[in-house]
Amino acid sequence: MPLKPPLQYYAHGKLLLTAEYAVIHGITALALPTRYGQSLTLTPNDSPEHLRWTARDPNGSPWLDIIFYTPDFQIDQESQEANRLRSILLQVASLNPDFDPIGYQAETHLQFPRHWGLGSSSTLIALIARWAQCDPFQLFFATQSGSGYDLAVALEGRPVLYTLRPTGPDYRAVDYHLPAHDTLYFIHHGHKQSSDAEIRRTANKPPDPHLLTDIQHISNQIAQTTQPDDFDYLLSHHEQLISRLIDRPPLKEEKFKDYPHLIKSLGAWGGDFFLVRANDRTDLQYFRQRGYTTILSASEILAGYA
């Protein structure tokens, strides 16, 4: 039996700039790809009975090493991560009955720490869907929660405007550049926020349709503005609108009242990254003195800003 051909795929991570929480209600979101992503490398092995899967962190250390056996992707050891991956593979098999991963050694390599929240799950779905030649959004919605904007970024590798319509995802890649990006920085909270938990926390609260309309309007404006002052004003207004939507104080009011420039939450509030304007690099000392150690410029974290 001839060996299968080696294969390799790559998907970008993401940061959500606008319409967090509102995107699940059909509001158009602007999301940005990161330089950091995840790769999937498939090399043939000589076993007709199993698929070995190794997942590595940015340092190359394996955080998952599992063997799947035929039939039905039985696993040799139970864990939450292994069971989640098995459920994805089972769903892939139902979407594409011709998919045959047995006989491969699969290895994923994350370029970012898992607690950064840049899309370890969405990039994985994109990679597996490409390999299996199945519909990535069918696979996503069958195995994940959320709107799917992160999958769109993983698939495109470019900024996207994403709308979750009743008929399904509607998105397009756009040419978008952050105004005065050399004074924008992305700061990590120091812990990962559970998007699933945040979705559950807010899912049962009926949104105010007028508030959603306001968020849609300002999200559209943000996607079109090129002036840094306008950009900062609009993002601050956006933060106030989302605050009303989820009944939580904006991050600046909660933790950084005396900071003089823009502070904007990204994605699920309270975790992962937030965006700040630092007109002078000494402004960043404000955050370092408060224990924030992961501070990345737009050029360091975003794709297309080298």
Buried (B, 14 or more C-beta within 10 A) or exposed (E): EEEBEEBEBBBBBBBBBBBBBBBBBBBBBBBBBBBBBBBBBBBBBEBEEBBBBBBBBEEEEEEBBBBBBEEEBEBEEEEEEBEBBBEBBBBBBEBBEEBEBBBBBBBBBBBBBBBBBBBBBBBBBBBBBBBBEBEBBBBBBBBBBBBBBBBBBBBBBBBBBBBBEEEEBEBEBEEBEBBBBEBBBBBBBEEBBEBEEBBEBBEEEEBEEEBBEBBBEBBBBBBEBEEBEBBBBBBBBBBBBBBBBBEBEBBBEBEBEEBEBBBBBBBBBBBBBBBBBBEEEEBBEBBEEEEBEBBBBBEBBBBBBE
